[in-house]
Amino acid sequence: MSSDPQIAAEGIIGGVYTLAYRRLRDQGAGSLPSLAPICAYITLAPFVGPEEACRIANGDGRGRR
């Protein structure tokens, strides 16, 4: 998947920041580690595509459901 890296980076940063901010505000710092898979997916998908990003984010070889 081809994407302008600058635009992708801005979207990734904004998305991850918003997720982390809301989770921290609503559920506290202890809940932040559970965001790791979705943040990995958001970060990787524009560059490696959704299937590969999902496989990596899941950490166990599973693809999207």
mmJSON file of the N, C-alpha and C atoms, coordinates in Angstrom:
{"data_MODEL":{"atom_site":{
"group_PDB":["ATOM","ATOM","ATOM","ATOM","ATOM","ATOM","ATOM","ATOM","ATOM","ATOM","ATOM","ATOM","ATOM","ATOM","ATOM","ATOM","ATOM","ATOM","ATOM","ATOM","ATOM","ATOM","ATOM","ATOM","ATOM","ATOM","ATOM","ATOM","ATOM","ATOM","ATOM","ATOM","ATOM","ATOM","ATOM","ATOM","ATOM","ATOM","ATOM","ATOM","ATOM","ATOM","ATOM","ATOM","ATOM","ATOM","ATOM","ATOM","ATOM","ATOM","ATOM","ATOM","ATOM","ATOM","ATOM","ATOM","ATOM","ATOM","ATOM","ATOM","ATOM","ATOM","ATOM","ATOM","ATOM","ATOM","ATOM","ATOM","ATOM","ATOM","ATOM","ATOM","ATOM","ATOM","ATOM","ATOM","ATOM","ATOM","ATOM","ATOM","ATOM","ATOM","ATOM","ATOM","ATOM","ATOM","ATOM","ATOM","ATOM","ATOM","ATOM","ATOM","ATOM","ATOM","ATOM","ATOM","ATOM","ATOM","ATOM","ATOM","ATOM","ATOM","ATOM","ATOM","ATOM","ATOM","ATOM","ATOM","ATOM","ATOM","ATOM","ATOM","ATOM","ATOM","ATOM","ATOM","ATOM","ATOM","ATOM","ATOM","ATOM","ATOM","ATOM","ATOM","ATOM","ATOM","ATOM","ATOM","ATOM","ATOM","ATOM","ATOM","ATOM","ATOM","ATOM","ATOM","ATOM","ATOM","ATOM","ATOM","ATOM","ATOM","ATOM","ATOM","ATOM","ATOM","ATOM","ATOM","ATOM","ATOM","ATOM","ATOM","ATOM","ATOM","ATOM","ATOM","ATOM","ATOM","ATOM","ATOM","ATOM","ATOM","ATOM","ATOM","ATOM","ATOM","ATOM","ATOM","ATOM","ATOM","ATOM","ATOM","ATOM","ATOM","ATOM","ATOM","ATOM","ATOM","ATOM","ATOM","ATOM","ATOM","ATOM","ATOM","ATOM","ATOM","ATOM","ATOM","ATOM","ATOM","ATOM","ATOM","ATOM","ATOM","ATOM"],
"id":[1,2,3,4,5,6,7,8,9,10,11,12,13,14,15,16,17,18,19,20,21,22,23,24,25,26,27,28,29,30,31,32,33,34,35,36,37,38,39,40,41,42,43,44,45,46,47,48,49,50,51,52,53,54,55,56,57,58,59,60,61,62,63,64,65,66,67,68,69,70,71,72,73,74,75,76,77,78,79,80,81,82,83,84,85,86,87,88,89,90,91,92,93,94,95,96,97,98,99,100,101,102,103,104,105,106,107,108,109,110,111,112,113,114,115,116,117,118,119,120,121,122,123,124,125,126,127,128,129,130,131,132,133,134,135,136,137,138,139,140,141,142,143,144,145,146,147,148,149,150,151,152,153,154,155,156,157,158,159,160,161,162,163,164,165,166,167,168,169,170,171,172,173,174,175,176,177,178,179,180,181,182,183,184,185,186,187,188,189,190,191,192,193,194,195],
"type_symbol":["N","C","C","N","C","C","N","C","C","N","C","C","N","C","C","N","C","C","N","C","C","N","C","C","N","C","C","N","C","C","N","C","C","N","C","C","N","C","C","N","C","C","N","C","C","N","C","C","N","C","C","N","C","C","N","C","C","N","C","C","N","C","C","N","C","C","N","C","C","N","C","C","N","C","C","N","C","C","N","C","C","N","C","C","N","C","C","N","C","C","N","C","C","N","C","C","N","C","C","N","C","C","N","C","C","N","C","C","N","C","C","N","C","C","N","C","C","N","C","C","N","C","C","N","C","C","N","C","C","N","C","C","N","C","C","N","C","C","N","C","C","N","C","C","N","C","C","N","C","C","N","C","C","N","C","C","N","C","C","N","C","C","N","C","C","N","C","C","N","C","C","N","C","C","N","C","C","N","C","C","N","C","C","N","C","C","N","C","C","N","C","C","N","C","C"],
"label_atom_id":["N","CA","C","N","CA","C","N","CA","C","N","CA","C","N","CA","C","N","CA","C","N","CA","C","N","CA","C","N","CA","C","N","CA","C","N","CA","C","N","CA","C","N","CA","C","N","CA","C","N","CA","C","N","CA","C","N","CA","C","N","CA","C","N","CA","C","N","CA","C","N","CA","C","N","CA","C","N","CA","C","N","CA","C","N","CA","C","N","CA","C","N","CA","C","N","CA","C","N","CA","C","N","CA","C","N","CA","C","N","CA","C","N","CA","C","N","CA","C","N","CA","C","N","CA","C","N","CA","C","N","CA","C","N","CA","C","N","CA","C","N","CA","C","N","CA","C","N","CA","C","N","CA","C","N","CA","C","N","CA","C","N","CA","C","N","CA","C","N","CA","C","N","CA","C","N","CA","C","N","CA","C","N","CA","C","N","CA","C","N","CA","C","N","CA","C","N","CA","C","N","CA","C","N","CA","C","N","CA","C","N","CA","C","N","CA","C","N","CA","C","N","CA","C","N","CA","C"],
"label_alt_id":[null,null,null,null,null,null,null,null,null,null,null,null,null,null,null,null,null,null,null,null,null,null,null,null,null,null,null,null,null,null,null,null,null,null,null,null,null,null,null,null,null,null,null,null,null,null,null,null,null,null,null,null,null,null,null,null,null,null,null,null,null,null,null,null,null,null,null,null,null,null,null,null,null,null,null,null,null,null,null,null,null,null,null,null,null,null,null,null,null,null,null,null,null,null,null,null,null,null,null,null,null,null,null,null,null,null,null,null,null,null,null,null,null,null,null,null,null,null,null,null,null,null,null,null,null,null,null,null,null,null,null,null,null,null,null,null,null,null,null,null,null,null,null,null,null,null,null,null,null,null,null,null,null,null,null,null,null,null,null,null,null,null,null,null,null,null,null,null,null,null,null,null,null,null,null,null,null,null,null,null,null,null,null,null,null,null,null,null,null,null,null,null,null,null,null],
"label_comp_id":["MET","MET","MET","SER","SER","SER","SER","SER","SER","ASP","ASP","ASP","PRO","PRO","PRO","GLN","GLN","GLN","ILE","ILE","ILE","ALA","ALA","ALA","ALA","ALA","ALA","GLU","GLU","GLU","GLY","GLY","GLY","ILE","ILE","ILE","ILE","ILE","ILE","GLY","GLY","GLY","GLY","GLY","GLY","VAL","VAL","VAL","TYR","TYR","TYR","THR","THR","THR","LEU","LEU","LEU","ALA","ALA","ALA","TYR","TYR","TYR","ARG","ARG","ARG","ARG","ARG","ARG","LEU","LEU","LEU","ARG","ARG","ARG","ASP","ASP","ASP","GLN","GLN","GLN","GLY","GLY","GLY","ALA","ALA","ALA","GLY","GLY","GLY","SER","SER","SER","LEU","LEU","LEU","PRO","PRO","PRO","SER","SER","SER","LEU","LEU","LEU","ALA","ALA","ALA","PRO","PRO","PRO","ILE","ILE","ILE","CYS","CYS","CYS","ALA","ALA","ALA","TYR","TYR","TYR","ILE","ILE","ILE","THR","THR","THR","LEU","LEU","LEU","ALA","ALA","ALA","PRO","PRO","PRO","PHE","PHE","PHE","VAL","VAL","VAL","GLY","GLY","GLY","PRO","PRO","PRO","GLU","GLU","GLU","GLU","GLU","GLU","ALA","ALA","ALA","CYS","CYS","CYS","ARG","ARG","ARG","ILE","ILE","ILE","ALA","ALA","ALA","ASN","ASN","ASN","GLY","GLY","GLY","ASP","ASP","ASP","GLY","GLY","GLY","ARG","ARG","ARG","GLY","GLY","GLY","ARG","ARG","ARG","ARG","ARG","ARG"],
"label_asym_id":["A","A","A","A","A","A","A","A","A","A","A","A","A","A","A","A","A","A","A","A","A","A","A","A","A","A","A","A","A","A","A","A","A","A","A","A","A","A","A","A","A","A","A","A","A","A","A","A","A","A","A","A","A","A","A","A","A","A","A","A","A","A","A","A","A","A","A","A","A","A","A","A","A","A","A","A","A","A","A","A","A","A","A","A","A","A","A","A","A","A","A","A","A","A","A","A","A","A","A","A","A","A","A","A","A","A","A","A","A","A","A","A","A","A","A","A","A","A","A","A","A","A","A","A","A","A","A","A","A","A","A","A","A","A","A","A","A","A","A","A","A","A","A","A","A","A","A","A","A","A","A","A","A","A","A","A","A","A","A","A","A","A","A","A","A","A","A","A","A","A","A","A","A","A","A","A","A","A","A","A","A","A","A","A","A","A","A","A","A","A","A","A","A","A","A"],
"label_entity_id":["1","1","1","1","1","1","1","1","1","1","1","1","1","1","1","1","1","1","1","1","1","1","1","1","1","1","1","1","1","1","1","1","1","1","1","1","1","1","1","1","1","1","1","1","1","1","1","1","1","1","1","1","1","1","1","1","1","1","1","1","1","1","1","1","1","1","1","1","1","1","1","1","1","1","1","1","1","1","1","1","1","1","1","1","1","1","1","1","1","1","1","1","1","1","1","1","1","1","1","1","1","1","1","1","1","1","1","1","1","1","1","1","1","1","1","1","1","1","1","1","1","1","1","1","1","1","1","1","1","1","1","1","1","1","1","1","1","1","1","1","1","1","1","1","1","1","1","1","1","1","1","1","1","1","1","1","1","1","1","1","1","1","1","1","1","1","1","1","1","1","1","1","1","1","1","1","1","1","1","1","1","1","1","1","1","1","1","1","1","1","1","1","1","1","1"],
"label_seq_id":[1,1,1,2,2,2,3,3,3,4,4,4,5,5,5,6,6,6,7,7,7,8,8,8,9,9,9,10,10,10,11,11,11,12,12,12,13,13,13,14,14,14,15,15,15,16,16,16,17,17,17,18,18,18,19,19,19,20,20,20,21,21,21,22,22,22,23,23,23,24,24,24,25,25,25,26,26,26,27,27,27,28,28,28,29,29,29,30,30,30,31,31,31,32,32,32,33,33,33,34,34,34,35,35,35,36,36,36,37,37,37,38,38,38,39,39,39,40,40,40,41,41,41,42,42,42,43,43,43,44,44,44,45,45,45,46,46,46,47,47,47,48,48,48,49,49,49,50,50,50,51,51,51,52,52,52,53,53,53,54,54,54,55,55,55,56,56,56,57,57,57,58,58,58,59,59,59,60,60,60,61,61,61,62,62,62,63,63,63,64,64,64,65,65,65],
"pdbx_PDB_ins_code":[null,null,null,null,null,null,null,null,null,null,null,null,null,null,null,null,null,null,null,null,null,null,null,null,null,null,null,null,null,null,null,null,null,null,null,null,null,null,null,null,null,null,null,null,null,null,null,null,null,null,null,null,null,null,null,null,null,null,null,null,null,null,null,null,null,null,null,null,null,null,null,null,null,null,null,null,null,null,null,null,null,null,null,null,null,null,null,null,null,null,null,null,null,null,null,null,null,null,null,null,null,null,null,null,null,null,null,null,null,null,null,null,null,null,null,null,null,null,null,null,null,null,null,null,null,null,null,null,null,null,null,null,null,null,null,null,null,null,null,null,null,null,null,null,null,null,null,null,null,null,null,null,null,null,null,null,null,null,null,null,null,null,null,null,null,null,null,null,null,null,null,null,null,null,null,null,null,null,null,null,null,null,null,null,null,null,null,null,null,null,null,null,null,null,null],
"Cartn_x":[0.858,0.0,0.902,0.651,1.457,0.774,1.578,1.039,2.118,1.73,2.672,3.1,4.388,4.83,4.515,4.571,4.29,2.824,1.933,0.502,0.183,0.767,0.542,1.034,2.205,2.756,1.851,1.327,0.425,-0.836,-1.397,-2.59,-2.323,-1.197,-0.818,-0.643,0.104,0.35,-0.959,-1.809,-3.089,-3.975,-4.02,-4.852,-4.376,-3.093,-2.53,-2.649,-2.38,-2.498,-3.933,-4.898,-6.298,-6.715,-6.338,-6.663,-6.061,-4.78,-4.104,-4.698,-4.961,-5.525,-6.879,-7.745,-9.085,-9.046,-8.191,-8.088,-7.54,-6.522,-5.939,-6.973,-7.699,-8.721,-9.847,-10.3,-11.484,-11.186,-10.01,-9.751,-8.457,-7.648,-6.407,-5.218,-4.059,-2.796,-2.652,-3.233,-3.129,-3.74,-4.631,-5.293,-4.531,-3.493,-2.773,-2.107,-1.515,-0.874,-1.81,-3.099,-4.034,-4.203,-3.713,-3.781,-2.666,-1.683,-0.525,-0.9,-1.781,-2.09,-2.741,-3.693,-4.351,-3.403,-2.54,-1.565,-0.556,-0.15,0.755,0.071,-1.193,-1.932,-2.037,-2.442,-2.594,-1.269,-0.189,1.126,1.605,1.35,1.895,1.022,-0.282,-1.19,-0.933,-0.655,-0.424,0.82,1.734,2.998,3.093,2.479,2.6,1.269,0.189,-1.132,-1.834,-3.161,-3.944,-3.695,-3.512,-3.32,-2.014,-0.932,0.371,0.391,-0.199,-0.254,-1.025,-2.099,-2.9,-2.121,-1.428,-0.625,0.431,1.104,2.146,1.535,0.462,-0.164,-0.703,-1.238,-1.738,-0.609,0.561,1.723,1.706,0.715,0.645,0.34,0.485,0.282,-1.152,-2.091,-3.489,-3.692,-4.517,-4.913,-6.155,-6.732,-7.975,-9.084,-10.019,-11.173,-12.282],
"Cartn_y":[-1.175,0.0,1.234,2.14,3.346,4.501,5.285,6.415,7.458,8.722,9.791,9.652,9.421,9.189,10.332,11.569,12.7,12.714,12.504,12.478,11.271,10.125,8.928,9.153,9.754,9.989,10.905,11.94,12.853,12.14,11.314,10.556,9.541,8.87,7.876,8.544,9.617,10.315,10.8,11.395,11.887,10.771,9.665,8.55,7.897,7.641,7.006,7.933,9.203,10.166,10.201,10.282,10.35,9.092,7.924,6.682,6.659,7.01,6.978,8.0,9.184,10.233,9.811,9.324,8.937,7.747,6.778,5.612,6.012,6.857,7.334,8.104,8.993,9.801,8.934,7.968,7.19,5.989,5.378,4.118,4.089,5.118,5.173,4.559,4.829,4.419,2.907,2.173,0.717,0.08,0.787,0.233,0.51,1.321,1.695,0.518,-0.462,-1.556,-2.312,-2.331,-3.044,-2.366,-1.145,-0.441,-0.846,-1.587,-1.915,-2.549,-3.557,-4.152,-3.167,-2.392,-1.465,-0.35,0.079,1.115,0.572,-0.682,-1.302,-1.378,-1.787,-1.878,-0.518,0.495,1.846,2.335,2.05,2.511,1.799,0.518,-0.269,-0.328,-0.299,-0.525,0.36,1.643,2.456,2.051,1.351,1.02,-0.42,-1.354,-2.768,-3.395,-2.649,-3.156,-3.746,-3.867,-4.286,-5.716,-6.646,-8.046,-8.236,-7.697,-7.839,-7.078,-5.894,-5.119,-5.876,-6.515,-7.282,-8.48,-9.174,-10.325,-9.902,-8.806,-8.312,-7.817,-7.046,-6.485,-7.576,-8.636,-9.734,-10.498,-10.477,-11.12,-12.631,-13.224,-14.691,-15.245,-14.397,-14.855,-14.824,-14.43,-14.366,-13.17,-13.34,-12.239,-11.571,-10.694,-10.029,-11.053,-10.783,-11.671,-11.233],
"Cartn_z":[0.0,0.0,0.0,-0.87,-0.99,-0.27,0.432,1.17,1.342,1.371,1.649,3.1,3.364,4.743,5.71,5.262,6.154,6.58,5.631,5.947,6.829,6.497,7.303,8.732,8.885,10.222,11.037,10.429,11.142,11.593,10.723,11.083,12.176,12.081,13.083,14.444,14.48,15.745,16.359,15.548,16.046,16.568,15.843,16.26,17.536,17.618,18.803,20.009,19.812,20.91,21.436,20.539,20.949,21.702,21.19,21.892,23.291,23.386,24.682,25.644,25.16,26.01,26.573,25.707,26.16,27.111,26.806,27.682,29.041,29.049,30.298,31.113,30.458,31.12,31.673,30.892,31.269,32.165,31.987,32.695,33.488,33.388,34.16,33.447,34.018,33.402,33.28,34.195,34.156,32.927,32.256,31.075,29.779,29.829,28.609,27.883,28.576,27.842,26.896,27.208,26.328,24.969,24.842,23.557,22.602,23.069,22.236,20.891,20.843,19.542,18.565,19.006,18.088,17.663,18.565,18.2,17.194,17.368,16.391,15.035,15.021,13.762,13.08,13.827,13.273,12.693,13.396,12.972,11.71,11.606,10.503,9.252,9.407,8.274,7.054,7.213,6.011,5.223,5.864,5.222,4.742,5.482,5.117,4.717,4.811,4.468,5.676,5.585,6.751,7.21,6.275,6.68,7.441,6.907,7.567,8.884,8.909,10.155,11.224,10.842,11.796,12.315,11.429,11.836,12.85,12.576,13.483,14.792,14.715,15.912,16.841,16.253,17.081,17.741,17.134,17.73,17.721,17.114,17.104,15.715,14.7,13.345,12.86,13.714,13.281,12.36,11.362,10.492,11.028,10.202,10.621,10.734,11.622,11.787,10.89],
"occupancy":[1.0,1.0,1.0,1.0,1.0,1.0,1.0,1.0,1.0,1.0,1.0,1.0,1.0,1.0,1.0,1.0,1.0,1.0,1.0,1.0,1.0,1.0,1.0,1.0,1.0,1.0,1.0,1.0,1.0,1.0,1.0,1.0,1.0,1.0,1.0,1.0,1.0,1.0,1.0,1.0,1.0,1.0,1.0,1.0,1.0,1.0,1.0,1.0,1.0,1.0,1.0,1.0,1.0,1.0,1.0,1.0,1.0,1.0,1.0,1.0,1.0,1.0,1.0,1.0,1.0,1.0,1.0,1.0,1.0,1.0,1.0,1.0,1.0,1.0,1.0,1.0,1.0,1.0,1.0,1.0,1.0,1.0,1.0,1.0,1.0,1.0,1.0,1.0,1.0,1.0,1.0,1.0,1.0,1.0,1.0,1.0,1.0,1.0,1.0,1.0,1.0,1.0,1.0,1.0,1.0,1.0,1.0,1.0,1.0,1.0,1.0,1.0,1.0,1.0,1.0,1.0,1.0,1.0,1.0,1.0,1.0,1.0,1.0,1.0,1.0,1.0,1.0,1.0,1.0,1.0,1.0,1.0,1.0,1.0,1.0,1.0,1.0,1.0,1.0,1.0,1.0,1.0,1.0,1.0,1.0,1.0,1.0,1.0,1.0,1.0,1.0,1.0,1.0,1.0,1.0,1.0,1.0,1.0,1.0,1.0,1.0,1.0,1.0,1.0,1.0,1.0,1.0,1.0,1.0,1.0,1.0,1.0,1.0,1.0,1.0,1.0,1.0,1.0,1.0,1.0,1.0,1.0,1.0,1.0,1.0,1.0,1.0,1.0,1.0,1.0,1.0,1.0,1.0,1.0,1.0],
"B_iso_or_equiv":[0.0,0.0,0.0,0.0,0.0,0.0,0.0,0.0,0.0,0.0,0.0,0.0,0.0,0.0,0.0,0.0,0.0,0.0,0.0,0.0,0.0,0.0,0.0,0.0,0.0,0.0,0.0,0.0,0.0,0.0,0.0,0.0,0.0,0.0,0.0,0.0,0.0,0.0,0.0,0.0,0.0,0.0,0.0,0.0,0.0,0.0,0.0,0.0,0.0,0.0,0.0,0.0,0.0,0.0,0.0,0.0,0.0,0.0,0.0,0.0,0.0,0.0,0.0,0.0,0.0,0.0,0.0,0.0,0.0,0.0,0.0,0.0,0.0,0.0,0.0,0.0,0.0,0.0,0.0,0.0,0.0,0.0,0.0,0.0,0.0,0.0,0.0,0.0,0.0,0.0,0.0,0.0,0.0,0.0,0.0,0.0,0.0,0.0,0.0,0.0,0.0,0.0,0.0,0.0,0.0,0.0,0.0,0.0,0.0,0.0,0.0,0.0,0.0,0.0,0.0,0.0,0.0,0.0,0.0,0.0,0.0,0.0,0.0,0.0,0.0,0.0,0.0,0.0,0.0,0.0,0.0,0.0,0.0,0.0,0.0,0.0,0.0,0.0,0.0,0.0,0.0,0.0,0.0,0.0,0.0,0.0,0.0,0.0,0.0,0.0,0.0,0.0,0.0,0.0,0.0,0.0,0.0,0.0,0.0,0.0,0.0,0.0,0.0,0.0,0.0,0.0,0.0,0.0,0.0,0.0,0.0,0.0,0.0,0.0,0.0,0.0,0.0,0.0,0.0,0.0,0.0,0.0,0.0,0.0,0.0,0.0,0.0,0.0,0.0,0.0,0.0,0.0,0.0,0.0,0.0],
"pdbx_formal_charge":[null,null,null,null,null,null,null,null,null,null,null,null,null,null,null,null,null,null,null,null,null,null,null,null,null,null,null,null,null,null,null,null,null,null,null,null,null,null,null,null,null,null,null,null,null,null,null,null,null,null,null,null,null,null,null,null,null,null,null,null,null,null,null,null,null,null,null,null,null,null,null,null,null,null,null,null,null,null,null,null,null,null,null,null,null,null,null,null,null,null,null,null,null,null,null,null,null,null,null,null,null,null,null,null,null,null,null,null,null,null,null,null,null,null,null,null,null,null,null,null,null,null,null,null,null,null,null,null,null,null,null,null,null,null,null,null,null,null,null,null,null,null,null,null,null,null,null,null,null,null,null,null,null,null,null,null,null,null,null,null,null,null,null,null,null,null,null,null,null,null,null,null,null,null,null,null,null,null,null,null,null,null,null,null,null,null,null,null,null,null,null,null,null,null,null],
"auth_seq_id":[1,1,1,2,2,2,3,3,3,4,4,4,5,5,5,6,6,6,7,7,7,8,8,8,9,9,9,10,10,10,11,11,11,12,12,12,13,13,13,14,14,14,15,15,15,16,16,16,17,17,17,18,18,18,19,19,19,20,20,20,21,21,21,22,22,22,23,23,23,24,24,24,25,25,25,26,26,26,27,27,27,28,28,28,29,29,29,30,30,30,31,31,31,32,32,32,33,33,33,34,34,34,35,35,35,36,36,36,37,37,37,38,38,38,39,39,39,40,40,40,41,41,41,42,42,42,43,43,43,44,44,44,45,45,45,46,46,46,47,47,47,48,48,48,49,49,49,50,50,50,51,51,51,52,52,52,53,53,53,54,54,54,55,55,55,56,56,56,57,57,57,58,58,58,59,59,59,60,60,60,61,61,61,62,62,62,63,63,63,64,64,64,65,65,65],
"auth_comp_id":["MET","MET","MET","SER","SER","SER","SER","SER","SER","ASP","ASP","ASP","PRO","PRO","PRO","GLN","GLN","GLN","ILE","ILE","ILE","ALA","ALA","ALA","ALA","ALA","ALA","GLU","GLU","GLU","GLY","GLY","GLY","ILE","ILE","ILE","ILE","ILE","ILE","GLY","GLY","GLY","GLY","GLY","GLY","VAL","VAL","VAL","TYR","TYR","TYR","THR","THR","THR","LEU","LEU","LEU","ALA","ALA","ALA","TYR","TYR","TYR","ARG","ARG","ARG","ARG","ARG","ARG","LEU","LEU","LEU","ARG","ARG","ARG","ASP","ASP","ASP","GLN","GLN","GLN","GLY","GLY","GLY","ALA","ALA","ALA","GLY","GLY","GLY","SER","SER","SER","LEU","LEU","LEU","PRO","PRO","PRO","SER","SER","SER","LEU","LEU","LEU","ALA","ALA","ALA","PRO","PRO","PRO","ILE","ILE","ILE","CYS","CYS","CYS","ALA","ALA","ALA","TYR","TYR","TYR","ILE","ILE","ILE","THR","THR","THR","LEU","LEU","LEU","ALA","ALA","ALA","PRO","PRO","PRO","PHE","PHE","PHE","VAL","VAL","VAL","GLY","GLY","GLY","PRO","PRO","PRO","GLU","GLU","GLU","GLU","GLU","GLU","ALA","ALA","ALA","CYS","CYS","CYS","ARG","ARG","ARG","ILE","ILE","ILE","ALA","ALA","ALA","ASN","ASN","ASN","GLY","GLY","GLY","ASP","ASP","ASP","GLY","GLY","GLY","ARG","ARG","ARG","GLY","GLY","GLY","ARG","ARG","ARG","ARG","ARG","ARG"],
"auth_asym_id":["A","A","A","A","A","A","A","A","A","A","A","A","A","A","A","A","A","A","A","A","A","A","A","A","A","A","A","A","A","A","A","A","A","A","A","A","A","A","A","A","A","A","A","A","A","A","A","A","A","A","A","A","A","A","A","A","A","A","A","A","A","A","A","A","A","A","A","A","A","A","A","A","A","A","A","A","A","A","A","A","A","A","A","A","A","A","A","A","A","A","A","A","A","A","A","A","A","A","A","A","A","A","A","A","A","A","A","A","A","A","A","A","A","A","A","A","A","A","A","A","A","A","A","A","A","A","A","A","A","A","A","A","A","A","A","A","A","A","A","A","A","A","A","A","A","A","A","A","A","A","A","A","A","A","A","A","A","A","A","A","A","A","A","A","A","A","A","A","A","A","A","A","A","A","A","A","A","A","A","A","A","A","A","A","A","A","A","A","A","A","A","A","A","A","A"],
"auth_atom_id":["N","CA","C","N","CA","C","N","CA","C","N","CA","C","N","CA","C","N","CA","C","N","CA","C","N","CA","C","N","CA","C","N","CA","C","N","CA","C","N","CA","C","N","CA","C","N","CA","C","N","CA","C","N","CA","C","N","CA","C","N","CA","C","N","CA","C","N","CA","C","N","CA","C","N","CA","C","N","CA","C","N","CA","C","N","CA","C","N","CA","C","N","CA","C","N","CA","C","N","CA","C","N","CA","C","N","CA","C","N","CA","C","N","CA","C","N","CA","C","N","CA","C","N","CA","C","N","CA","C","N","CA","C","N","CA","C","N","CA","C","N","CA","C","N","CA","C","N","CA","C","N","CA","C","N","CA","C","N","CA","C","N","CA","C","N","CA","C","N","CA","C","N","CA","C","N","CA","C","N","CA","C","N","CA","C","N","CA","C","N","CA","C","N","CA","C","N","CA","C","N","CA","C","N","CA","C","N","CA","C","N","CA","C","N","CA","C","N","CA","C","N","CA","C","N","CA","C"],
"pdbx_PDB_model_num":[1,1,1,1,1,1,1,1,1,1,1,1,1,1,1,1,1,1,1,1,1,1,1,1,1,1,1,1,1,1,1,1,1,1,1,1,1,1,1,1,1,1,1,1,1,1,1,1,1,1,1,1,1,1,1,1,1,1,1,1,1,1,1,1,1,1,1,1,1,1,1,1,1,1,1,1,1,1,1,1,1,1,1,1,1,1,1,1,1,1,1,1,1,1,1,1,1,1,1,1,1,1,1,1,1,1,1,1,1,1,1,1,1,1,1,1,1,1,1,1,1,1,1,1,1,1,1,1,1,1,1,1,1,1,1,1,1,1,1,1,1,1,1,1,1,1,1,1,1,1,1,1,1,1,1,1,1,1,1,1,1,1,1,1,1,1,1,1,1,1,1,1,1,1,1,1,1,1,1,1,1,1,1,1,1,1,1,1,1,1,1,1,1,1,1]
}}}
